[in-house]
Amino acid sequence: MNSTDDFVLQFLVDKGVIDNSASNDIRSKLENFAADGDKGDIQPKLEGLIDALGTSPMKVSKLLADEFGMDAVDLSEVRASSDALKVLSYDLAFKYRVFPLEVDETEIQIAISDPLDMDSIDTISHVLKRSVICRLAPQSAILNSIHQYYDSAQIGASEVDDIFSDMQVNDSDALTLLSGGEEDSSEEEAPIIRFVHMVISEALKRRASDIHMEPLEKRFRIRYRIDGVLHEVENPPKRLQPSIVSRIKLMSDVSIAEKRVPQDGRINITVGSKVIDLRVSTLPTAFGESIVMRILDKEGLNLGLPQLGFFSDDQATFERIIAMPDGIFLVTGPTGSGKSTTLYSALNYINHPDRKIITVEDPVEYEMVGINQVQVRRDVGMTFSAALRSMLRQAPNIIMVGEIRDRETAEIAVNASLTGHMVFSTLHTNDAPSAVSRLIDIGIKPFLVSASLRAVLAQRLVRRICPECKASHEPDEKLLKSLGIRLDQVNDANFLQGNGCAKCNSTGFRGRVGIFEMFTMSEELQQMVYEEASLVSIRNKSREMGMRTMREDGIRKIIAGVTACEEVLHATVSDPL
């Protein structure tokens, strides 16, 4: 029992909040608590005893604030300034049980639970060389905010253990390194290791596809890409940046000493029974090395074609094309549009014992049973073109080339398709018909393009409405007009939106689905390509023959309640009139 506790209890009796009997009972219990706990533990226990009587700690803080002419603050409704968190260190905040709110060059505003603790206020003012403005808040709320806003590596291993336990794994080491750097470390390095493991574990728990660690001038930012959208998480202190970067480089088996050039590595870990691959890329920037870790979950590959987002008519066309005995099938789209996943799913679909399938990739993203996968190694001369030449001597039925990047690779792929092989590959174009002009621009003769190309699939990814919190929705008329949704389509539509829930992290979306544009070659289109017709003419002809644009496919998925209008509007361009 200390003087502050005594003052608070007498103050509450005077204000009529509690009676003398309750006050004496609390005093007795505090005396027993004080014998076992240190000074920092007493106040939260006092709050708990008062709360048990039906008086909230926040109400007590407001009464004390009025008594001392101060303001009270509800920390659950306040977001701390990032500058304030940098100025007041974790050590000071935790030692004196205060939380920073705002700061400028001359003063700092903090939340404090004890209005009589002038020693702490004077010490903070002296250390920070700023005047201190105090606002009252319950100490339990202050401690919660400290643990929420400051980095988990400093708080300790318990936070990390909590995250591991949430993942429902039985191993004592929830995240185990399978390859790369050694796990042996000194005690000084242990918090960094725990922090890196925590970042990876949290990313897996949130279904992130990428982890971005970006060095900025005054902070080290960490963001997760979830369903294609970047979300910032709590950042570690800037001073820990070199240690965190070095730890990740050690795990990915790249040079720690080399900081001047980009490096690529790989981390293999197990989380419970799951094996996860992380493709690591480092890039030197003005304020240190930027790191991006692409999470490759092998279990996520077990997708059927409907899960990719195909409706039954598009799926039938897709299945017919990938079952062809020869020719070239291209998947186009920007980086991160799901091209590799589509091709892997196609290979999975046609992977039978009577077919030999060889892939050449940079890098091999997913290891597939029954398929020969070749890793590009430019440092030893194993380029796409060199690998392709060797692959043809292996007598494959189906070949997948990770990407057609140059004339040599394109020529070998075309020749392979003309000699009885089915070739799958990717290309970077904005829509499906543009793949024709892109191949010609690379250097392939038009007559070879017309003879070898079977179909082109252009795609984008849009977020899928969360099935747990979806509800009927009436979209804005302007939005419908901008998408080109007709009145007759509106009448038959099932417009939905996600209201936000725990399953989707209150975003209203969970997972992504593809929207597609399928360009299939016909005799008429082959003739047009052979005669070097313009891209506009080829596109118009394909539209006449029934090609559906990505926006039109997106509209179908809006009407079916799969995705939202905003998603399709942002992912596609308007169709030409």
C-alpha positions in Angstrom: 0.0 0.0 0.0 1.5 3.4 -1.0 0.5 7.0 -0.5 -1.0 7.3 -4.0 -3.3 4.3 -3.4 -4.3 5.8 -0.1 -5.1 9.2 -1.7 -7.1 7.6 -4.5 -9.2 5.5 -2.1 -9.9 8.5 0.2 -10.7 10.6 -2.8 -13.3 8.1 -4.1 -14.9 7.9 -0.6 -15.1 11.7 -0.5 -16.7 11.8 -3.9 -19.2 9.2 -2.9 -18.1 6.7 -5.5 -17.4 4.0 -2.9 -18.2 3.7 0.8 -15.9 3.3 3.8 -16.6 -0.4 4.0 -15.5 -1.0 0.4 -12.5 1.3 0.9 -11.3 -0.7 4.0 -11.8 -4.0 2.1 -9.7 -2.8 -0.8 -7.0 -1.5 1.6 -6.7 -4.9 3.2 -6.4 -6.7 -0.2 -3.8 -4.2 -1.4 -1.7 -4.8 1.7 -1.6 -8.5 0.8 -0.8 -7.7 -2.8 2.0 -5.4 -1.9 3.8 -8.1 0.0 4.2 -10.1 -3.3 4.5 -7.5 -6.0 6.7 -4.6 -6.8 5.6 -0.9 -7.0 4.8 -1.1 -10.7 2.3 -3.9 -10.1 0.2 -2.3 -7.4 -1.7 0.3 -9.3 -3.2 -2.1 -11.9 -4.4 -4.3 -9.0 -6.0 -1.2 -7.4 -7.8 -0.5 -10.7 -9.0 -4.1 -10.9 -10.4 -4.0 -7.3 -12.2 -0.7 -8.1 -13.5 -2.1 -11.4 -14.9 -5.1 -9.6 -17.1 -2.8 -7.6 -18.7 -1.4 -10.8 -16.6 1.7 -11.2 -14.5 1.8 -14.4 -10.9 3.0 -14.2 -11.7 5.6 -16.9 -14.3 7.1 -14.6 -11.8 7.4 -11.8 -9.3 9.1 -14.1 -11.9 11.6 -15.2 -12.7 12.4 -11.5 -9.0 12.9 -10.7 -8.5 15.0 -13.8 -11.3 17.3 -12.7 -9.8 17.5 -9.2 -6.4 18.5 -10.5 -7.5 20.7 -13.4 -6.2 18.3 -16.0 -7.7 16.6 -19.1 -8.5 12.9 -19.2 -7.9 10.8 -22.3 -9.3 7.5 -23.5 -6.3 5.8 -25.1 -8.5 3.4 -27.0 -9.8 6.3 -29.1 -6.4 7.9 -29.6 -3.6 7.0 -32.0 -0.2 8.0 -30.9 2.0 10.2 -33.1 4.9 8.3 -34.7 7.2 11.3 -33.8 6.1 11.1 -30.2 6.9 7.3 -30.1 10.4 8.1 -31.4 11.1 10.9 -28.9 10.0 8.9 -25.8 11.8 5.6 -25.8 10.2 2.3 -24.8 12.5 2.1 -21.8 11.3 5.5 -20.5 7.7 4.8 -21.2 7.7 1.4 -19.5 9.8 2.5 -16.5 7.6 5.5 -15.6 4.3 4.0 -16.9 3.6 6.9 -19.3 2.5 7.0 -22.9 3.4 9.7 -25.5 0.6 11.4 -27.4 2.0 14.4 -29.2 5.3 16.1 -29.5 6.9 19.2 -31.0 10.3 21.0 -30.5 9.4 22.5 -27.1 6.9 20.2 -25.4 5.6 16.6 -25.2 2.1 15.5 -24.3 1.9 12.3 -22.3 -0.7 10.1 -20.7 0.0 9.4 -17.0 -2.0 7.6 -14.4 -0.7 9.3 -11.2 -1.2 13.1 -11.0 0.9 13.2 -7.9 4.0 11.6 -9.5 6.0 14.8 -10.0 9.3 13.0 -9.9 8.6 11.0 -13.0 7.3 14.1 -14.8 10.4 16.1 -13.9 12.7 13.2 -15.0 11.1 12.9 -18.4 11.2 16.7 -18.9 14.9 16.7 -18.0 15.8 13.7 -20.3 13.8 14.9 -23.3 14.6 18.6 -22.7 11.0 19.5 -23.3 8.2 20.7 -21.1 5.7 18.0 -20.2 1.9 18.3 -20.5 0.1 15.6 -18.7 -3.3 13.9 -19.4 -4.8 11.3 -17.1 -5.5 7.8 -18.2 -5.9 4.4 -16.4 -2.5 2.7 -15.9 -3.9 -0.5 -17.4 -4.7 1.4 -20.6 -1.3 3.0 -20.6 0.4 -0.4 -20.4 -1.8 -1.8 -23.1 -0.9 1.1 -25.4 2.8 0.6 -24.7 2.6 -3.0 -25.6 0.6 -2.2 -28.7 2.6 0.6 -30.2 6.2 -0.2 -29.3 8.1 -2.9 -31.0 7.6 -6.5 -30.0 11.3 -7.4 -29.9 11.9 -5.1 -27.0 8.8 -6.2 -25.1 10.1 -9.7 -25.0 9.6 -13.3 -26.0 6.2 -13.6 -24.5 4.6 -11.6 -27.3 6.3 -13.8 -29.8 5.1 -16.9 -28.0 1.6 -15.6 -28.0 1.7 -15.3 -31.8 3.1 -18.8 -32.1 0.4 -20.3 -29.9 -2.2 -18.6 -32.0 -1.0 -20.6 -35.0 -1.9 -23.8 -33.2 1.3 -25.6 -33.6 2.7 -28.2 -31.2 6.4 -27.7 -31.8 8.4 -25.7 -29.2 9.9 -23.8 -32.2 6.8 -22.9 -34.2 9.0 -21.6 -37.1 11.9 -23.8 -38.0 14.6 -22.8 -40.6 15.2 -25.7 -43.0 18.1 -24.2 -45.0 20.2 -21.0 -45.1 21.9 -19.5 -42.1 22.7 -21.2 -38.9 20.3 -20.9 -36.0 23.1 -20.7 -33.4 23.2 -17.2 -31.9 24.3 -15.2 -28.9 21.9 -13.9 -26.3 22.3 -10.4 -27.7 21.0 -11.7 -31.1 18.0 -13.6 -29.7 15.5 -10.7 -29.6 16.3 -10.0 -33.3 15.7 -13.6 -34.2 12.4 -13.7 -32.3 11.3 -10.4 -34.0 12.1 -11.8 -37.5 10.2 -15.0 -36.7 7.3 -13.0 -35.4 7.1 -10.9 -38.5 7.1 -14.0 -40.7 4.6 -15.8 -38.5 2.2 -12.8 -38.4 2.4 -12.5 -42.2 1.4 -16.2 -42.5 -1.4 -15.7 -40.0 -2.8 -12.7 -42.0 -2.6 -14.6 -45.4 0.0 -12.1 -46.7 1.6 -12.8 -50.1 4.6 -10.5 -49.5 6.5 -8.9 -46.7 8.0 -5.5 -47.5 10.8 -4.1 -45.2 11.6 -0.6 -46.4 14.3 1.7 -44.9 13.2 5.3 -44.8 15.1 8.3 -43.5 13.8 8.2 -39.9 12.1 4.9 -39.6 12.1 1.2 -40.8 8.7 0.5 -42.3 7.2 -3.0 -42.5 4.2 -3.7 -44.7 2.2 -6.9 -45.6 0.6 -7.3 -49.0 -2.7 -8.9 -48.3 -5.1 -9.7 -51.2 -3.0 -7.3 -53.3 -3.2 -4.4 -51.0 -0.3 -3.2 -48.7 -1.0 -2.8 -45.0 1.5 -1.2 -42.7 2.1 -2.9 -39.3 3.9 -1.7 -36.2 7.5 -0.7 -37.1 10.6 -1.6 -35.2 13.0 1.1 -34.1 15.2 2.5 -36.8 18.3 1.5 -34.9 17.4 -2.2 -35.3 17.4 -2.0 -39.1 20.9 -3.3 -39.7 20.4 -6.2 -37.3 17.1 -7.2 -38.9 18.4 -7.0 -42.4 21.5 -9.0 -41.5 19.4 -11.7 -39.9 17.2 -12.1 -43.0 20.2 -12.1 -45.3 21.8 -14.9 -43.1 18.6 -16.9 -43.3 18.3 -16.5 -47.1 22.0 -17.6 -47.5 23.2 -14.4 -49.3 26.3 -12.3 -48.5 25.9 -10.2 -45.4 29.0 -8.1 -46.3 27.7 -7.1 -49.8 25.4 -4.1 -49.5 26.1 -2.4 -52.8 24.3 -4.7 -55.3 20.9 -6.4 -55.3 20.8 -10.0 -54.1 18.3 -12.8 -54.4 17.9 -15.7 -51.9 15.5 -18.2 -50.5 14.3 -19.2 -47.1 12.7 -22.6 -46.4 10.9 -22.9 -43.1 8.3 -25.2 -41.5 5.4 -23.8 -39.5 3.8 -26.8 -37.8 3.3 -29.4 -40.6 3.4 -26.8 -43.4 6.5 -26.1 -45.5 6.8 -22.5 -46.6 9.2 -21.0 -49.1 10.1 -17.4 -49.0 11.8 -15.8 -52.0 13.9 -13.0 -50.8 15.1 -9.9 -52.7 17.4 -7.2 -51.4 17.8 -3.8 -53.1 20.2 -1.1 -51.9 18.5 2.3 -51.4 19.5 5.7 -50.1 18.7 4.7 -46.5 19.8 1.1 -46.4 18.7 -2.2 -48.0 15.1 -2.8 -48.9 13.9 -6.3 -48.5 10.9 -8.0 -50.1 10.0 -11.6 -49.1 7.5 -13.4 -51.4 5.7 -16.1 -49.5 5.2 -19.3 -51.5 2.8 -21.6 -49.8 2.9 -24.9 -51.6 -0.5 -25.8 -50.2 -2.0 -22.8 -51.9 -1.3 -24.3 -55.3 -3.8 -27.1 -55.0 -6.4 -25.1 -56.8 -8.9 -26.3 -59.3 -9.8 -24.1 -62.3 -13.1 -22.9 -60.8 -11.2 -21.5 -57.8 -9.1 -19.4 -60.2 -12.3 -17.5 -61.1 -13.4 -19.1 -64.3 -17.1 -19.4 -65.0 -18.2 -22.6 -66.7 -18.0 -21.3 -70.3 -14.5 -19.8 -69.9 -13.4 -22.9 -68.1 -14.5 -25.2 -70.9 -12.6 -23.0 -73.4 -9.5 -23.0 -71.2 -9.6 -26.8 -70.7 -9.9 -27.3 -74.5 -6.9 -25.0 -75.2 -4.5 -26.6 -72.7 -5.4 -30.0 -73.9 -4.2 -29.2 -77.5 -1.3 -31.4 -78.7 0.9 -28.5 -80.0 1.1 -24.7 -80.3 1.7 -21.8 -78.0 -0.6 -20.7 -75.2 0.3 -17.4 -73.5 -0.9 -15.9 -70.2 -0.4 -12.1 -70.1 -0.7 -9.4 -67.4 1.5 -7.2 -65.2 3.6 -8.5 -62.3 1.4 -9.9 -59.5 -1.6 -10.6 -61.7 -1.5 -14.4 -61.0 0.0 -15.6 -64.3 2.2 -18.2 -62.7 -0.6 -19.6 -60.6 -2.8 -20.0 -63.7 -0.1 -21.8 -65.5 0.7 -24.1 -62.5 -3.0 -24.9 -62.2 -3.1 -25.7 -65.9 -0.1 -28.0 -65.6 -1.7 -29.6 -62.6 -4.8 -30.3 -64.6 -3.0 -31.9 -67.5 -0.3 -33.7 -65.5 -0.9 -37.4 -66.4 1.5 -40.3 -66.3 1.5 -40.6 -70.1 2.8 -37.1 -70.6 6.3 -35.7 -70.0 6.2 -32.1 -68.8 9.3 -29.9 -68.4 9.4 -26.3 -67.1 12.2 -23.7 -67.1 11.6 -21.0 -64.6 13.4 -18.1 -62.9 13.0 -19.0 -60.1 11.2 -22.3 -59.5 8.3 -21.0 -57.4 6.5 -24.2 -56.6 7.8 -27.8 -56.7 5.3 -30.0 -58.5 5.2 -33.8 -58.3 5.7 -35.6 -61.6 7.0 -32.5 -63.5 10.7 -31.9 -64.4 11.5 -28.3 -63.3 14.6 -26.5 -64.4 16.1 -23.5 -62.6 17.6 -20.7 -64.7 21.2 -20.0 -63.7 22.6 -17.2 -65.8 25.9 -17.2 -63.9 26.7 -20.6 -65.4 25.1 -20.0 -68.8 21.8 -21.7 -68.0 19.5 -19.1 -69.6 15.9 -19.5 -70.8 17.1 -20.1 -74.4 19.9 -22.5 -73.4 17.6 -24.5 -71.1 15.0 -24.7 -73.9 17.5 -26.1 -76.4 18.4 -28.9 -74.0 14.8 -29.5 -73.0 13.9 -30.4 -76.6 16.4 -33.2 -76.6 14.4 -34.7 -73.6 11.4 -35.3 -75.9 8.8 -33.6 -73.7 5.1 -33.4 -74.6 4.5 -30.1 -72.8 7.0 -27.3 -72.1 6.5 -24.3 -69.8 8.7 -21.3 -70.2 8.5 -18.9 -67.2 8.6 -15.8 -69.4 9.4 -15.0 -73.1 11.8 -12.1 -72.7 13.8 -12.0 -75.9 13.9 -13.0 -79.5 16.1 -16.1 -79.0 13.7 -17.6 -76.4 10.7 -16.7 -78.5 12.1 -18.3 -81.6 13.0 -21.6 -79.8 9.5 -21.6 -78.2 7.9 -21.1 -81.7 10.0 -23.8 -83.3 9.2 -26.2 -80.4 5.4 -25.6 -81.0 5.8 -26.2 -84.7 7.6 -29.6 -84.1 4.8 -31.1 -82.0 5.2 -29.6 -78.5 2.6 -27.7 -76.5 4.3 -24.6 -75.1 3.0 -22.6 -72.2 4.5 -19.2 -71.3 3.9 -15.7 -70.0 4.2 -12.3 -71.6 3.8 -8.7 -70.4 1.0 -7.0 -72.3 -2.0 -5.0 -71.3 -4.6 -7.2 -73.1 -4.8 -10.5 -74.9 -4.7 -9.4 -78.6 -1.6 -7.2 -77.9 0.4 -10.5 -77.5 0.4 -10.8 -81.3 2.0 -7.5 -81.9 4.4 -8.1 -79.0 5.7 -11.3 -80.5 6.2 -9.6 -83.9 8.0 -6.7 -82.2 10.3 -9.2 -80.5 11.3 -10.4 -83.9 9.0 -13.4 -84.7 7.8 -13.4 -88.3 4.1 -12.9 -88.7 3.5 -16.2 -90.5 5.2 -18.0 -87.7 3.0 -16.3 -85.1 -0.2 -17.1 -87.1 1.0 -20.8 -87.4 2.0 -21.4 -83.8 -0.2 -19.2 -81.5 -3.3 -21.1 -80.3 -4.6 -18.7 -77.6 -3.8 -15.8 -75.3 -5.3 -15.3 -71.8 -5.0 -11.9 -70.3 -5.9 -11.6 -66.6 -6.1 -9.4 -63.5 -6.8 -10.1 -59.9 -9.6 -8.5 -57.9 -10.5 -9.0 -54.3 -13.3 -11.5 -53.5 -16.1 -10.3 -51.2 -15.8 -12.0 -47.8 -18.3 -14.8 -47.6 -18.7 -14.4 -43.8 -19.9 -10.8 -43.8 -21.3 -10.3 -47.3 -24.6 -8.4 -47.5 -26.9 -6.9 -50.1 -25.8 -3.6 -51.4 -27.1 -0.9 -53.7 -24.1 0.5 -55.7 -23.9 4.2 -56.7 -25.4 5.0 -60.1 -22.3 6.9 -61.2 -20.2 3.9 -60.5 -22.5 1.6 -62.5 -22.4 4.1 -65.4 -18.6 4.4 -65.3 -18.4 0.6 -65.6 -20.9 0.5 -68.4 -23.4 -1.8 -66.6 -26.7 -1.6 -68.4 -30.2 -1.3 -66.8 -31.2 -4.8 -67.8 -28.1 -6.1 -66.1 -28.9 -4.2 -62.9 -32.4 -5.8 -62.7 -30.8 -9.3 -62.6 -27.8 -8.4 -60.5 -27.0 -9.7 -57.0 -24.9 -6.7 -55.8 -23.0 -7.6 -52.5 -20.5 -5.9 -50.3 -18.5 -7.1 -47.2 -19.4 -5.3 -44.0 -16.1 -6.3 -42.4 -15.5 -9.0 -39.8 -12.7 -10.8 -37.9 -12.2 -13.3 -40.8 -11.3 -10.5 -43.3 -9.6 -8.1 -40.8 -12.6 -5.8 -41.2 -11.8 -5.1 -44.9 -14.9 -6.8 -46.4 -12.7 -8.9 -48.7 -11.1 -12.2 -48.3 -9.0 -13.8 -51.1 -8.7 -12.8 -54.7 -10.3 -14.0 -57.9 -9.2 -13.6 -61.6 -11.0 -11.7 -64.3 -10.1 -12.9 -67.8 -9.9 -12.0 -71.5 -9.6 -15.1 -73.7 -8.3 -14.5 -77.2 -8.4 -17.7 -79.3 -7.0 -17.9 -82.8 -9.3 -18.8 -85.7 -8.7 -19.2 -89.4 -9.8 -15.6 -90.0 -7.6 -14.2 -87.3 -4.6 -16.4 -88.5 -5.0 -14.8 -92.0 -5.2 -11.3 -90.5 -2.0 -11.9 -88.5 -0.3 -13.4 -91.6 -1.2 -10.3 -93.6 0.1 -8.0 -90.8 -3.3 -6.5 -90.0 -3.3 -3.7 -87.4 -3.8 -4.5 -83.7 -7.1 -2.6 -83.7 -8.5 -4.7 -86.6 -7.4 -7.9 -84.9 -9.1 -6.8 -81.6 -12.3 -5.8 -83.3 -12.5 -9.0 -85.2 -11.9 -11.1 -82.1 -14.7 -9.1 -80.3 -17.0 -9.9 -83.3 -16.2 -13.5 -82.8 -17.2 -13.4 -79.2 -14.2 -12.5 -77.2 -15.2 -11.0 -73.8 -13.0 -8.3 -72.4 -11.6 -8.2 -68.9 -14.0 -5.5 -67.9 -17.0 -7.5 -69.3 -15.8 -10.5 -67.3 -15.4 -8.4 -64.2 -19.0 -7.1 -64.7 -20.2 -10.7 -64.8 -18.5 -11.3 -61.5 -20.0 -8.1 -60.0 -23.5 -9.2 -61.0 -22.9 -12.7 -59.6 -21.9 -11.1 -56.2 -18.3 -12.3 -56.4 -16.5 -8.9 -56.3 -17.3 -5.2 -55.9 -17.7 -2.5 -58.5 -14.7 -0.5 -57.2 -12.4 -3.5 -57.6 -13.2 -4.0 -61.3 -13.1 -0.3 -62.0 -9.6 0.0 -60.6 -8.2 -3.2 -62.3 -9.5 -2.7 -65.8 -9.7 0.0 -68.5 -12.9 0.9 -70.2 -13.8 -1.0 -73.4 -13.5 0.9 -76.6 -16.8 1.9 -78.2 
